Amino acid sequence: MIELAEMIAQLRGELAAAMAAAQDEELRFELGPVQLEAEFAVQRSEAADGRIRFWVVEAGASGQRTASTTHRVTLSLTPRVGDSDQSPWVSGDRSERER
């Protein structure tokens, strides 16, 4: 499992790579809102800080059962470049599993 923040950071990296690939492309696409849906488990730490963590549940996970309860959340992210209201332009090669 990975933490929700790590999943969003990885998504940001993929979008940054697509933006870099768009620099010299004639045909580009403006990136609109990104819908991200994930199942996650909430876990409260027994440590002194009592921290609550959100773990993204991996698709196709093994048949193990845990004491945590899973929830589904949909995040709507609107990418911007820096502090501006500028929407990024993206491009790149088609992924093997992309439709």
Kinemage of the C-alpha trace (Angstrom):
@kinemage 1
@onewidth
@group {chain A} dominant
@subgroup {mainchain}
@vectorlist {calphas} color= white
{ca met a 1} P 0.000 0.000 0.000
{ca ile a 2} L 1.085 3.588 -0.567
{ca glu a 3} L -0.032 6.741 1.166
{ca leu a 4} L -2.525 9.021 -0.576
{ca ala a 5} L 0.027 11.870 -0.654
{ca glu a 6} L 2.556 9.610 -2.402
{ca met a 7} L -0.024 8.618 -5.034
{ca ile a 8} L -0.787 12.283 -5.761
{ca ala a 9} L 2.962 13.058 -5.934
{ca gln a 10} L 3.424 10.266 -8.493
{ca leu a 11} L 0.495 11.632 -10.528
{ca arg a 12} L 2.103 15.101 -10.415
{ca gly a 13} L 5.342 13.596 -11.753
{ca glu a 14} L 3.533 11.913 -14.646
{ca leu a 15} L 1.746 15.161 -15.544
{ca ala a 16} L 5.051 17.087 -15.372
{ca ala a 17} L 6.603 14.561 -17.783
{ca ala a 18} L 3.661 15.020 -20.169
{ca met a 19} L 4.072 18.809 -19.969
{ca ala a 20} L 7.781 18.521 -20.782
{ca ala a 21} L 6.963 16.296 -23.764
{ca ala a 22} L 4.525 18.945 -25.056
{ca gln a 23} L 7.178 21.672 -25.338
{ca asp a 24} L 8.093 20.936 -28.959
{ca glu a 25} L 4.854 19.314 -30.137
{ca glu a 26} L 2.632 21.036 -32.665
{ca leu a 27} L -0.464 19.211 -31.408
{ca arg a 28} L -0.981 19.641 -27.682
{ca phe a 29} L -3.862 19.174 -25.284
{ca glu a 30} L -4.934 21.508 -22.532
{ca leu a 31} L -5.138 19.601 -19.287
{ca gly a 32} L -8.544 19.974 -17.675
{ca pro a 33} L -9.752 18.737 -14.304
{ca val a 34} L -8.313 15.372 -13.298
{ca gln a 35} L -10.694 12.872 -11.691
{ca leu a 36} L -8.844 10.471 -9.432
{ca glu a 37} L -10.700 7.603 -7.785
{ca ala a 38} L -9.097 5.286 -5.260
{ca glu a 39} L -9.986 2.907 -2.500
{ca phe a 40} L -8.182 3.636 0.724
{ca ala a 41} L -7.880 2.297 4.237
{ca val a 42} L -7.861 4.574 7.251
{ca gln a 43} L -5.395 3.649 9.974
{ca arg a 44} L -4.908 5.363 13.300
{ca ser a 45} L -1.447 5.108 14.792
{ca glu a 46} L -1.089 3.819 18.330
{ca ala a 47} L 2.025 5.966 18.771
{ca ala a 48} L 2.079 9.091 20.927
{ca asp a 49} L 1.257 11.366 17.988
{ca gly a 50} L -2.033 9.512 17.298
{ca arg a 51} L -1.639 10.244 13.603
{ca ile a 52} L -4.285 9.141 11.103
{ca arg a 53} L -2.989 7.845 7.752
{ca phe a 54} L -4.767 7.228 4.479
{ca trp a 55} L -3.365 4.211 2.614
{ca val a 56} L -4.324 3.621 -1.018
{ca val a 57} L -5.441 0.025 -1.491
{ca glu a 58} L -3.662 -1.725 -4.350
{ca ala a 59} L -5.894 -3.166 -7.058
{ca gly a 60} L -5.774 -6.937 -7.184
{ca ala a 61} L -4.529 -7.186 -3.602
{ca ser a 62} L -4.144 -10.626 -2.063
{ca gly a 63} L -6.922 -12.316 -0.159
{ca gln a 64} L -5.597 -11.203 3.229
{ca arg a 65} L -8.036 -9.592 5.613
{ca thr a 66} L -7.075 -6.802 7.940
{ca ala a 67} L -8.801 -4.934 10.725
{ca ser a 68} L -9.007 -1.733 8.673
{ca thr a 69} L -12.068 -0.654 6.735
{ca thr a 70} L -11.754 0.464 3.129
{ca his a 71} L -13.467 3.503 1.661
{ca arg a 72} L -13.729 4.877 -1.873
{ca val a 73} L -12.919 8.507 -2.540
{ca thr a 74} L -12.981 10.579 -5.712
{ca leu a 75} L -10.744 13.628 -5.888
{ca ser a 76} L -11.222 16.352 -8.467
{ca leu a 77} L -7.876 18.062 -9.088
{ca thr a 78} L -7.483 21.164 -11.253
{ca pro a 79} L -3.829 21.426 -12.356
{ca arg a 80} L -2.249 24.880 -12.616
{ca val a 81} L 1.243 26.032 -13.581
{ca gly a 82} L 2.995 27.731 -10.665
{ca asp a 83} L 0.997 30.478 -8.968
{ca ser a 84} L -0.866 31.435 -12.148
{ca asp a 85} L -4.290 30.398 -13.401
{ca gln a 86} L -2.627 28.968 -16.510
{ca ser a 87} L -3.718 25.435 -17.415
{ca pro a 88} L -0.858 23.164 -18.475
{ca trp a 89} L -0.476 21.723 -21.958
{ca val a 90} L 0.320 18.033 -22.189
{ca ser a 91} L 1.529 15.602 -24.816
{ca gly a 92} L 3.468 12.392 -25.016
{ca asp a 93} L 3.629 8.916 -26.413
{ca arg a 94} L 0.616 6.672 -26.126
{ca ser a 95} L 0.883 4.293 -23.204
{ca glu a 96} L 0.545 0.551 -23.767
{ca arg a 97} L -2.726 0.382 -21.793
{ca glu a 98} L -4.083 3.764 -22.890
{ca arg a 99} L -7.281 3.870 -24.890
